[in-house]
């Protein structure tokens, strides 16, 4: 049986080809070879940003072999068994050539393919030689092929042997032009617009969306490159980012619409059984899914432990592996994160080391060219955002929104350029789209400590609250709430936000009437504000508690329930909060019910026990008397001692002690005990 190789999750210019099984029949092998050859020949109509001649030469070679293979199949000769060796080697080479052609024609990979032209030319040369080697062992004397076919194949083999590694002259010219432009960037010199356009035209990138795909791919390669080409990748990200910002005038982002992507992801994830997201070895959600030679996927840490234990076989199939190469399954990893986010499940932790590495890579531009390019873009966009034309201002705001989204260094450049006051001005724009892009950009900049300070110093709080209350698009209100959350991470800002008229009431309105995303942003913003004691009273007076209790009762999203519990637990830490919560009779009952639920997350249980502990301490005997009557509560609390988070365990221990002390003090006529009969409790 011939195994299928999946290409959607492999790294660029890797060729995980698989040898056909040794016992495969010759007719099956021929059929598979012809299928591969037709697939390769279909690339004739594709655009190649580089190595055009090498690619066409490789395709013509396969076309010639296809005639030979069809002749063998159609005549149904009885072939000697050792012909399988030659055909199997051809099959392996065909697979690798198909992978190479896929990479050369993929959307988003064009600039990198150009800069790797010499490496790609070498691959084409090696594969051509591999075809010649496979045909060398073909038993032509044992097969009744026509002299014409035999001479044709011999000529093909001769040409393959004589071939040399050739980087095409136009590819060299384009590469040198890119290098020259990068050198100009390093010197803060504005490159020729004609040179930039020529490079983009050469590799076939003419639209904003195409440019954006290039940036995303290069950024991914940069994040996953440990050494070697990091500096070049960083420079190329800067190159394409500059082109997207300065050269391309029209934004066509339909293919990158966040709503479309979110909808697509939901559809994709709904097709999966959640068990598909679990590692077959550990049975836990996979942190870093990787695919091995057999096509099966495991969590990286689990399969590495398996291999390190001396097991060079696939755990699911038991098949021996010729290679233990691990290919990151990025598509599955994205689906797992999407599923966890949608269902309120904590996203698998990729490890502190990886997080530190990723954060470090976004703090530094990676190369001098990337650093200077970003500074030039920040200056350009600051000038554009002051343009009187609404279209130009909106486009500039959109670029700022994109560039500041994930890169810490970019945010620093924008703040140094003095762009924040101009973004704040755009919050008053009459254009809904401009307002949305401006507040989204400010949200990204508010993640930086200096950005938070600049926003507040430029009277940004009033403007942001204005968008929160009366934003022309619901998305703008969502962004405004999230911005307040980040601003509230600074202690002095919590007080200022709380004192801002209608800030808290507008957040409560968003929680009440907004979408699930708006509710979440509103909840986390309120939670951040509660770190300031003066805001507790304001939140209670805004009638937040009935709203939070209603979410506990009706919401099907675990993350919203968890966030509501967090806010209630924070409010209950003060006596006025406990009093207000207890006035809502359902709050205590719902909290116990959620704590006892098997499906509640560990974080949710922690907030539950924290809420119940505060209610017990501040509400005293009446609350405790109600809790001791719930016989299932003690079992849930004991479970938290061993299965919950460390903080949940400490709070569960404290609540058990409170309930135990109450039972010890109550009248002897009250027979019911809340404590397990054969367990002792130890509170440290």
N, C-alpha and C positions, 0 to 999 in steps of 0.2 A: 504493500500500500504506500502511495506517495503522500507525504504529510504536507499540509498546507502551511505556508509561511505567512504570517500577518505582518503588514508593513506600517500600519497606522501608528504604532507605538515604538518604532525603532528609531535610533539616532541616525542622523544624516550620514551618508557614505559608510554605512555598515551593511554587510551582506549576509544575513543569517540563512544562507542556503542550506538545504538538507539533502543528504544523499538518498536516492531511492532505496527501498528495502532490497536486500540481497536476493530474496526469493521472488521478486517481481517478475511477471511474465513480460515477454518482449512486446506483444501487442499493446499491453497497457502502457508500457514505457514509451512506445512510439506515439500513442495517442496523446499522452501527456506532453511529450516533446513538441508535437505539432500544435497543441494548445498554447504552449509557451511561445513558440515561434510566431504564431498569429498575433498574440498579445504584443510581442516586441515590434512586429511590423506595423502595428497600429500607431506607433510613435512617429511614423513618417509625417503625419499631419501636425505634430506638436511643434511648438516654438522652443528653441534651445537658446538660452541667453549666452552660452559659451560652448566651445567644443562642438560646433555645428558639424564640421567635416568629419570628426572622429565618430560622432553619433551616427551620421548618415552611413559612414563606412561600415560600422558595426551592424546597422540594420540591413544593409545590402548583403552582408555576409550571411545573416540569418535567412534572408530571402532565398539565397542560393542553396543553403542547407535544407530549407523547407521542401524544395523540389526533390532533393535527394531522399529525404525522409518519406515524402508522399509516395515516391516510386517504390521504396522498400515495402511500405504498408500495403499499397494497392496490388502488388504482385504476389503478396502473401507467401514469400519465399520461406522455406524452412531454414532458419538461421542457426548457426552454432551458438551454444550457450555462452561462449566467451565474448560474443558480441555485446552482451549486457555491460561489460566493463567500459567499452567505448561509449555506448549510448548513455550510461549513467554519468560519465564525466561530462558529456555534452549537456545533460540535463542540469547538472550542478552549475555549469558555466552559463547556461541560458537563464537560470534563476538570478545569478549575480548580475548579468547584463540587464535583466528587467529591473532589478533594484536600482542600478546605476541610472538607467534612463528615467525611471520614476523621479529620482532625486534631481536630475538635470532639468526636469520640466515642471517641478512642483511650484505652485504659487507661493510666494513668500520667501523662496530660497534663492532668488536670482542673483542678488549681489554677492552672496557668499559663494555660490557656484562659480561666479566670475573670478573671485579672488582665489579660489581653489583650482583654477584651470589646469595648472601643471599637475596637480595630484589626480584630477579627473582624467587627464590625458594618459597618465600612467596606468590608471585602472583600465581604460579602454585597450591599451597596449597589452596588458597582462591577460585580459580576457580573450583577446584575439589569439595570443600565443596558446592559451588553454584550449581553444577550439582546435588549433593545429595539433596539439599534443594528443587530444582525444581521438582525432581522426588518424593519427599515426598508428594506433593499435587496432584500427578497424580492419577486420579480415576481408579485404576486397577480393582476394583470390578465392575465398570460400563462398562468395556471394556473386550471383550472376547479374552484375550490374553492367549496363551498356558501356562501351568504351567512351562514348561522349560524356556520360555522367561521371565516369571515373576520372577522365582528363580534367573535367570541370572542377572536381573536388581537389585533385592534385594541384591545380593552379591556385585554388583558394588557399590551400595549405602553404604553398610556396610564398604567396603574397603575405600571408599572416606571419611567416617566419622572417621575411625581409622588412616588415614594418618597423618603424621607429617611433619613439615617444615624441610627439609633435604638439607644441603649444601654438595655436594658430595666431598669426601676426595681429589680427584685429583684436583678439583677446588680450594679447600683450599690450597693445596700445590703450585699450580700455582700462586695464589694470594700472598702467603707469599714470593714466589720467586721474584715477581715484587716489593713488598715492600722492600725486602732486597736490590735489585738492586738500588732502589731509595735512600735508605739510603747511599749506597756506592757513588752515585752521589753527595749527599750533602757533602761528605767528600773529593770530588775530587779524588776518588779512581776508577780506571778503573775496571769495573766488568768483571767477567769471560765470555769469548766468548761462552763457552758451555752453561752457564745459559741463556744468551740472546737468543741463538738459540733454546734452549729447550722451552722457553716461546713462541717464535714465532711459533714454530712447533705445540705446544699444541693448540693455538688458530687458527691455519691454515693460518698464514701469512707468505708467503715464497717468495714473489716477491716485487720488488721496488714499483710497481704501487699499490699493496695491502697495503703496508705500508703507501703510500702517502694518500690513501683513509682514513685510520685510523687517520692520522694527521689532515686531513681536517675536519672530523667529530668531533674529540676532540676539535679542534680549534673553530668550530662553537658552540659546547656546552659551551666552556669556555667564548665566547663572549656573550652568552645569559644567563649565570648563574650569578644571582645577588649575592648570598651568598652561604654559605654551602660548596659546593664541588669544589669551584674555585681552591683551592690549589692542590687538588688531580688531577683535570683535567689538570692543568698547568704542573704538574709533569709527567703525562702520555704523554702529547704532547712532552715533552723533551725525555722521554723514547723511543717513536716511532721514533722521529726525529734522535736520536742517532743510533738506529737500522738501519734506512734507510741509514744513512750516513756511518756507520762503518761496520755493519754486512753484509748487502746485497751488493754484488759486481757488479751485472749487473743491469743497468737501463733499464727497459722496460716501457716506459712512453707512449705507444701508446694510452692507454685509457685516458691519461691526456694531450694529445697534444693540445696546445692552438688553433691551426688552426681548428682541428676537433671540439673542443668545440664551437668555434665561428661559424663554419658552421652549427652545430647542433642547436645552439641558433637561428640563422637566420631562419632556416627552421621552428623551433617551433613557433617563433614569427609571421611568415608569415601566420600561420594558424589561428591567432586571429584577430578579429575585434578590432581596437583600442578602441572602446567603451567598450570592455570587461575589459579594464584597468581602467575604471572610476568607482568611488564609486557610487552605486545606490542612495545614500542619497545626497552627495554633488555634484555629477556629475563631480568631478575633478579627475585627475590621483591620484591613491592611493599611499600615502607615505608608509604606513605600513599595507598591506592587511591582514585581519584575517578572518577565517571561523568560523561560528557559528553552532549551533546544527543542523540546517536544511540543511547544506551544502552550503549555500549562503555566498558570500564573500563581505566584506565591509572594508572601511578604518577604522583603529582602533579608531581614534579620533571621527569620525562620529558616529560609532555604540555605543561608550561609552557615548556620549552625548545623544543618543537615549535611552539607558538603564537608564541613570541617570535622565532622564525626567519622569521616571515611566512607561516605555513601555517594559515590559518583553516579547515581541513578535518579530517575524521576520518581518522586514519592507516590504519585498517582498511578503511573503506568508500570513502574518497575523496570523501565527500559534503561540500559546503560547509555551514558552520555559521552559523546566524543569531545564535547566542549561544555564547560560550566559557565560560559559567558552569560551574564544577566543583562537583559534588555529592559530598561525602564518602561513600564506600561503607563504612560502619561494619560492616555484617554481614560483608563479605568480609575486612576488616581483622582482625576477631575470629577468623575461620576461619584466616587465615594464621598468626596468633600461636598459635592452638590447635594447628595442624599442626606448626609449628616446635617447640613445647614437647613434643609427643608423640613427635617423631622426633629429638629431641636436636639440632635445627638452631638455630644462634644466631638469636634473634628479630631481625627487621629493625630497624635503628637509626633512630628517628624524628628524630634530630638533637639535639645538645646544647642548642640554643636552645629547642626544644620541651620537652625534659626540664626545663630550668631554669624555664621558664614554668609547667609543670605542678606542679613541686615548690613553686614560690613560691606558687601558688594554694592549696596544701594547708597551707602554713605560716600563712596569714592567713585569718581567717574571712570576710573580704570585706565585712562590714557590722557595725555596732554591735549590731544586733538579733541577728545570728547569733552574735556573740561572747558576748553576755549569755545567750542561750538555751542555749548549750552549757554555760556555767557552772552555770546552773540545773539542767540535766539531770544534770551530774556530781554535784551535791549530792543531788539526788533519788535517783540510783542508789546512791550511797554509803549512804544511809539504808535503801534497799530491800535491799541486799546484807547488811545486818545483821539483817534480819528473821528471825524464828524459823521462819517457814513456808518449807519447802524450795521450793515452787513459786515464791514471790516471789523467793527468792535466785537460783534458776535463771534466771528471766526477766530479772532485773537483770544477771546475768552475760552472758546472751545479748545484751542491748542494748549492754553495754560492748564485747563482742566485735565487734559490727557497727559501732558508732560509732568505734572505734579502728582499724578495718581500714585505711583509706586516708587518713585525715586527720591530719596532724601536729599541727595546733592542738588537735584533740580529745584526742589523747594527752597533750598538755601540761596540758589542763584536768583530766583524770583524775588526773594525778600531783599537781597542786596541791590536789586535793580530798582527797588521802590515801587513795585507794581501793585502792592496791596491796597493803597488808598484809591487807585483807579478801579480796581475790582469792586471795592465797596460802593463806589459811585454807580457802577452798573446795576446794583441792586434796585436802584430807582428807575431802571429802564422800563419803557412801555412795551418792550418786546418780551413775551413770556420765555422764549428760548434763550435770549441774552441773559435774562435774570437767572434762569436755571443754570446756565454754564458758569456764570459769575459765582453763584453761591456754592456750586460744586467745586470750583477752583479754590474758593475760600475754605471749604471743608478740608480739602487736601492740605492746604497751607496751615490750617489750625492744628494739624498733627505735629507740627514743629514748635518747640517752646518759644522760639523767637517770633514765629508767625502769630501765635496767640497774643503775645505782648503787643505786636504792631497793630493787630486788629482792634484790640481794646483801646489802645492809645489814640487811634483814629476814629473814635466814636462808632465803632462797628457794632457794638451790642444792640443799640437802638435799631439800626438798619436790619440786622439779622432777625431780631424779634419781629420786626415789621414783615419780613418775608415769611416767618413762621406763622404769623397770624393771617396774612392776606396775600400770600404768594399766589401768582397767577397760574401756576401749575402745582399739582399735588406733589410732584417730585421735588419741586423747589422747597416746599414745606418740610419734606423728609430730610433734605440736605441741611436745612436750617437747624432742625432739631439735633442732627448728628454733630453739627458745628458747635452748638451749645454744649454738647457732651464733652467734646475735646477742650473747649474753653474752660469748662468746669473742672478740668483736671488740675488747674492751678488754684490754690486755696483762695487767693485774693479775688479771683474772678467769680467764685461761687457766691460770694456775698453781693458782688455787683450785679450778677444775673438775677439773683433773688430779689434785689431791690428794683430791678427794671420792671416798670409797669407792664402787666399782661404777659410776662415771660412764662411764668409757671402756669397760668390759666390757659395760655395758648398751647403749651405742651399737653395739658390735660385734654384740651379739645382735640388735639391730634390723636391722642390715645383713644378717645371716644369715637371719632368719626373717620380716622385715617385707615389706610390699607394695613395689612399685616406688617409691612415694612415700616410704615409710619408709626404704628403702635410700638414696635420694637425700639425705634429711634427715640420716641418720646419717653418710653420706660427707662432706657439707660441714661437719658439726660436727667430725668427726675432723680434716679438713683445717685448720679454724680453730685447733684445739688444738695442731697441730704447729708453729705459730709459736713455741710455747714449747719450748725444747730438751729440758726434762726430760720432756715428754710422749712423745718419740720412743720411749724405752725402754718406757713403759707400753703404748703401742699395739702394739709388737712382741710384748711378753709376753702381750697379750690375743689373740694368734694372728690378727692382722688380715691378714697377708700372704697366707696360703693362701686366705683368703676373697676378697681383692681379685683375686688371680690367677684364681680361679674365675669371677669376674664378667667378666674379660677374655675368658675362654674360652667362656662360655655365654650371656652376656647379649645380647639383640637390641636393647637400648636404647642408643643412642649416648651419651646424656647420662650414663648410669651407667658406661659404659666410660670416658668422658672423666674423670669424677670419680674413678674408681678409679686411673686413670693419674696424676692430680694428686696423690693421696695417696701412691702408690708413688714418684713423683718426689721428693716432699718427704722421705720416709723415706730415700731413697737418697743424700741430701745428706750423711748422716753414715755413717761407716764401719760401725757396727753395723747400720744399715739396709741398706746394700749387701750385707753378709755374709748377712743374713737373707733378702734377696730372691734372691740367687744360690743359696742353698740350695734354693730352689724352682726346679728346673731349667726349668720351662716359662715363667717370667717373662721371661727375655731373648728367647727365641724369639717369644713372643706380642707383645712390644713391637715387635720388628722387623717382624713380620707386619702389625701394625696401622699402623705408619708407612708401609709400602709399599702399603697398601690405598688404592685410588682414592676410596673412599667416606668415609674418615676426615675429620672436620672439621679446619679449620686449627688450632683450639684443641687438639684431640686430638693432632694431629701435634706441636704445640709441647711438650705434656707428654711425648710419646714421646721426642723428641730430648733433652729435659731429663733424663729417666730414663736414657737410654742414655749420655749424657755423664757423669752422676754415677757410673754403674756402671763406665764405662771408667776414670775417674780414680781411684775408690776400689778397684775390683777389679783394676786394672792389667792386666798382659800377658795373663792368661788370658781375660779378657772381650774385649779388643781382638782377640786371635787368632781368636776365634769370629766377631766382627763382620766382619773383613776377608774371611772366607770367603763372606759373603753378597754376591753380585755385584750384587743389585738395590738394596742399601742406599745406595750412593753416589749413584745416580740420584735417590733420594728426598731425600737431603740437599741435593743441588744444586738441586732444585726448590724447597726451602724458602728458599733464598737469595733467590729472586725472587718466589715466590708465597705464602710464609708470613707470619706476623706478624713484626714487627721483632725481637721477642725470640727467636722461633723461628729467624730468620735468623742471629742472632748465635750462638746455641747450635749450630746446624748447622755454621756456619763453624768454631767451636771443635772440634767433633767430627771434622770433616774433617781439621783440622790434627793431631789426636791420631792418627787412622788413618794419615795421611800420614807422620808422624814414625815410627810403628811400622814401616811398610814400608821406610823409609830405614834403620832400624837392624837389621832382621832379616837372617839369613844370606843370602848371594847365591844360594845354591842354591834358595831359595824363589822361584819364578818369578812366581807370580800377583800381579798388581797390582790394587789396588782403585780406582786413579785412572783416569778416562777418558783415552784415549790422546792425544786432540787438544785437551785443555783444560788451562789453567793455573789454579791456585788463588791467590786473593788474599785474605788475611786481614787485616782492618784492626784 
